[in-house]
């Protein structure tokens, strides 16, 4: 009797936690949709979506927008009695996985492009420009964008085809499917003859493996790029050559974005990865799981908001640095002003090619 009472109290506590998670996910997904939509609107309004640097950021924001919409629908479906709700939730989870794996790859692509720009500017600082290298970088970036959309879709085809054919939406814990990234196989799966338990269990671990592998590979690549970018930035700081104030502002903001986007990436997905690892080692729900569920709802649904915040904050700093540079120019001697004009003329062809002519461009 005491055991049954304790189990009932535990179930009630979990229901209250998942109800809170529903509203947390609803709020954060709404904010993420607003943030990613704002960034997309800004890029389109400025007509800079075709820029080699902005293109991966545009697609990253678009993935964040679609992912936020998926999670918003899931939060709204939770606790309702919609017809075929199990099927809808199962496929929404699979569609969501396509979008967040795409966001991993687009984040890597964007940071890679920022690093290549830093490297190109470092080469320019010491030697002449090589346009074929710039063209090669743009071509690689375009291929990477296509693959970032295609690879997640191909990886999730088995989940759609085999999962729906085997009716795996019957084979998982249904009560919290729409608010959890991964619902583990139900303990009652063997009582549901319409579902193929072995296929569904395999697909569950397949999706989990894809998520963990894509996150870890993306994180490793981002860390390598971050280390390389920090090394380049230190070389800029120690350099004895001349850099104009606006050119220095561009380099400084690019370096900030290389640092802050990985931080946003880890803050969004780190708790979800930790939760998955803990669930694999300790399947039984505990208070630690409860805390990680709440933390995941706060962070995983907020990528669009954080990415918009990082871009907006660095953009504000960029314009602030430009204004300071212009104020400094008003107080400089004629000799220094003529030096700045000379170096600006020398840098202008590359700045136009790379869309980083800071005096006229709003790409950054």
Secondary structure, DSSP 8 states (H G I E B T S, - for coil): -HHHHHHHHHHHHHHHHHHHHHHHHHHHHHHHHHHHHHHHHHHHHHT-TTSHHHHHHHHHHHHHHHHHHHHHHHHHHTT---TTHHHHHHHHHHHHHHHHHHHHHHHHHHHHHHHHHHHHHHHHHHS---HHHHHHHHHHHHHHHHHHHHHHHHHHHHHHHHHHHTTGGGSB--TTGGG-S---B-TTGGG-TTS-HHHHHHHHHHHHHHHHHHHHHHHHHHHHHHHHHHHHHHHHHH--S---HHHHHHHHHHHHHHHHHHHHHHHHHHHHHHHHHHHHH--S--HHHHHHHHHHHHHGGGHHHHHHHHHHHHHHHHHHHHHHHHHHHHTS-HHHHHHHHHHHHHHHHHHHHHT--TTT----
